[in-house]
Amino acid sequence: MAADEFPDMPTSLEGVSISLGDSEELSAKLLLGMINKTSFAVSKDDTRPVLNGVLWRIDSEGMEMVATDGSRLACYRRSLDLQVQSDQEAGVIVPPQALTQIGKLLSGHDGAVEVTLGETQLLLNTGTTHLLSRLIEGPYVDYGQVIPKENDKNLRVDIDRLLPTVRRVSILSSSYTRQVRLKLDGSSIELSAASPEIGGEAREQIPASFDGEEMEIGYNAQFLMEILRKMDTQTVRFELNNNVTAALLKPDQVEEGEDYFCLLMPLRPTG
């Protein structure tokens, strides 16, 4: 292709625009954090294209990013005064490949950045680089319906204890389900896994605080570890109802105006 036949790169786009770097609250670092804490939960199932991206919403009260694959969900919302009118609010589905490139451009970038969310495209302008990406078309799932409202039992555990224990125990989990069982009581968690393929079993106990009755629940170890790695606090809080409904995992401490949680569906007992 001759150089003069190459498509022109637009430098502007109609849509909702925000400027990163205008204040300490609204910065490239914030956007990087939102991408990092949500994009890992994007679905890889091509039969549901809308789940193959991250929902990015901008309204007068702030920004929100959501990703889910049906077994887990990550949601990060930051309250901000964006001075966006109600008729200018935007909700778009961004491919994870575009978010990865945005992350690379913003990493270590100290200057101003302008982002525009259009109807079918997203445009990022760092001043020296423009990034244009198509958006995934279609309405996003109504994720609010799957967020449990009656999880009144709280489990608190040190992430530095739980994460390596899940990793060790999961070595002997089923290669198909990757299931690790958590047996909860008031002061501890007993983690266990069994591998029908090799006939092995692992079991380990760590201290924790649980304010409900004894319960045993199973999770996909890989999904659980990915979520734990996104929590920036020493302690993670599981909000639970029973062993067949989704758990909400939240950092025990968050900054003012920040709301971050992950939803994780339990697995049926095996064996």
Secondary structure, 3 states (H helix, E strand, C coil): CCHHHCCCCCCCCCCEEEEECCCCCCCHHHHHHHHHHHHHHCCCCCCCHHHHCEEEEEECCEEEEEEECCCEEEEEEEECCCCCCHHHCEEEEECHHHHHHHHHHHCCCCCCEEEEECCCEEEEECCCCEEEEECECCCCCCHHHHCCCCCCEEEEEEHHHHHHHHHHHHHHCCCCCCEEEEEECCCEEEEEEEECCCCEEEEEEEECEECCCCEEEEEEHHHHHHHHHHCCCCEEEEEECCCCCCEEEEECCCCCCEEEEEEECCECCCC
